[in-house]
Each structure stands twice: as C-alpha cells, then as structure tokens.
Amino acid sequence: MKNGFLGYNASFMLDFVVSALVLIVPVLIWSIWLVKYRQSFLLHKRVQIALSAVLLLAVVAFEVDTQLVHGGWQAIINKPDQPPLRTETQLVEISGVLRIHLIFAISTPVLWAITLGLALRRFPEPPTPGQHSRLHKTLGWISTVDLTMTAVTGLWFYYVAFVA
C-alpha cells in the first residue's frame, strides 16, 4: 500500500506510527497511574514490557518501510512517479523539524531500555518497592517526558510534511 489511511500523502507505516504516537502517551500515563495510585506493580511492569515490545516492532517496521521500501522520507513526500508536493526549500525546513524529532526519537529507546533493564534486574519478582524505587521513578519520569516529546515532535513532523 503506497498511501496511508489518514487521508494524507503519507505511507501506511507513517500513518500507523503517528496513530501509535497519539495512543502511546495515554497508555503510558495510565501505567504510571496504576503504580502510583493503585500500587499495581505487576500490571505496571507488564504494561511497560508490552509497550516497549510494541514500540520496538513498530519502529523497526517503520524504518524498514521508510528506508528500504520507499527510499527515505523525502521519497514519501515527493513520490518519484508524481509531481513534487514540496519544494527543495520546504524539504529543508521539514528536515529541520525532523532533526529536532530525532533527538527525542533516538534518546527515548535508550532511556527506556535503561529504565526497563535496570527494573528487571533490580526489582524482585513479583515487583515491589525497594532500594531501586527512587532511581526508577526518576528514570521513569525522564523517559516519560522524552517519549512525550517524541510524540509531540513526531506529530509536528507529520503535520509540516503531509498536512500543511
């Protein structure tokens, strides 16, 4: 499928990832609520593992689609078999937005892997608060802010590339 499902000239995988970005932040907030207000540590752990697995698969599929199938994000915007939708100047501006997005998009999986990896090693099974809780809470909030910024900047990129 060359075009996505949101009604713009993006690829299916771009539309899928943008939709996931909109859904992931509320699920992440729900997961934090579970642990903070319900002390549901095991469900929080399961949600975080599931989120990280789904996001990893989505990002890999997205990158394969963008780079190998389409030949890069510029080829999705200005499809080779169609008249260009964006000028070179516009592509440079869009590229600037993408660079900002990539700062967060690259740091998010690193932070999340550290947060999840340390939690899996340092919390008991089943998970309960302990010595690692303070660091985990700090890393969790940093990861949450970073993922939220990944979502915000990803939506910004999608908007300037395909909607505006």
C-alpha positions in Angstrom: 0.0 0.0 0.0 1.6 3.2 -1.1 -0.6 5.7 0.8 -1.7 5.7 4.4 -5.1 5.6 5.9 -5.3 9.1 7.5 -6.1 10.8 4.2 -2.8 12.4 3.5 0.0 11.5 1.1 2.0 9.6 3.8 2.8 5.9 3.8 0.8 3.3 5.6 3.6 2.9 8.2 3.9 6.6 8.8 0.2 6.8 9.5 0.4 3.8 11.7 3.3 5.3 13.7 1.6 8.6 14.0 -1.6 6.9 15.3 0.6 4.9 17.8 2.2 8.1 19.0 -1.3 9.5 19.8 -2.2 6.3 21.7 1.0 5.6 23.5 1.1 8.6 25.8 -2.3 8.0 27.4 -1.4 4.3 27.9 1.9 5.4 29.4 0.1 7.8 31.8 -2.4 5.0 32.7 0.6 2.8 33.5 2.1 5.4 35.8 -1.3 5.9 37.4 -1.5 2.1 38.1 1.7 2.1 40.0 1.3 5.5 41.8 -2.4 5.3 42.9 -3.2 1.6 42.7 0.2 0.1 43.7 -0.4 -2.3 40.9 3.3 -3.0 40.4 3.0 -6.2 38.4 0.4 -4.8 35.9 2.7 -1.7 35.5 5.6 -4.0 34.7 3.5 -5.9 32.2 2.2 -2.8 30.5 5.7 -1.3 30.3 7.2 -4.5 28.8 4.3 -4.7 26.3 4.6 -1.0 25.3 8.4 -1.4 24.8 7.9 -4.5 22.6 5.2 -3.0 20.5 7.1 0.2 20.0 10.3 -1.6 19.1 8.4 -3.7 16.5 6.6 -0.6 15.2 9.9 1.4 14.9 11.7 -1.4 13.1 8.8 -1.9 10.7 8.6 1.8 10.1 12.3 2.2 9.4 12.3 -0.8 7.0 9.3 0.7 5.2 10.7 4.2 5.1 14.2 3.4 4.1 14.1 0.1 2.2 10.6 0.2 0.6 10.2 3.9 -0.1 13.8 5.1 -0.2 13.6 7.7 2.5 11.2 10.2 3.9 11.7 12.7 1.0 10.5 10.0 -1.4 7.4 9.5 0.6 6.7 13.3 0.5 7.7 13.7 -3.2 6.8 10.4 -4.7 9.1 9.7 -7.7 6.2 8.8 -10.0 4.2 12.0 -9.2 4.8 15.8 -9.4 6.6 17.1 -6.3 4.4 18.3 -3.5 7.2 20.2 -1.7 9.9 22.4 -3.0 13.6 22.0 -2.0 13.2 24.9 0.4 10.2 23.3 2.1 12.1 19.9 2.3 15.0 21.7 4.1 12.5 23.3 6.6 10.9 19.9 7.1 14.3 18.3 7.6 14.9 20.8 10.5 11.8 19.6 12.2 12.8 16.0 11.6 16.2 16.7 13.2 14.5 18.0 16.4 12.2 14.9 16.4 15.2 12.6 16.0 16.9 14.0 19.2 13.9 12.6 21.2 13.2 9.6 19.0 16.8 8.3 19.4 17.1 9.0 23.1 13.7 7.5 24.0 14.5 3.9 23.3 17.9 4.3 25.0 16.3 5.8 28.2 13.5 3.3 28.1 15.9 0.3 27.7 18.0 1.5 30.7 14.9 2.1 32.8 13.3 -1.2 31.9 16.6 -3.2 32.0 17.5 -1.9 35.5 14.0 -2.5 36.8 14.0 -6.1 35.5 17.3 -6.7 37.2 16.8 -4.8 40.5 13.2 -5.3 41.4 12.1 -8.6 42.9 9.6 -10.9 41.3 6.8 -10.1 41.8 7.8 -6.4 41.8 7.6 -4.4 45.0 9.1 -1.1 46.1 12.7 -1.3 47.2 16.1 0.3 47.1 15.8 0.8 43.3 12.5 2.7 43.5 13.9 6.2 43.8 16.2 5.8 40.7 13.4 4.0 38.8 11.0 6.8 39.5 13.5 9.4 38.2 14.4 7.4 35.1 10.7 6.7 34.5 9.7 10.4 34.6 12.7 11.3 32.3 11.6 8.5 29.9 8.0 9.6 30.0 8.9 13.2 29.2 11.3 12.1 26.4 8.6 9.8 24.9 6.0 12.6 25.1 8.4 14.9 23.3 9.0 12.1 20.7 5.2 12.0 20.2 4.8 15.8 20.0 7.7 16.3 17.6 6.7 13.3 15.6 3.2 14.8 15.1 4.8 18.2 14.3 6.9 16.5 11.6 3.9 14.7 10.2 1.9 18.0 10.1 4.6 20.0 8.3 5.4 17.2 5.9 2.0 16.0 5.0 -0.8 18.2 6.3 0.2 21.8 6.0 
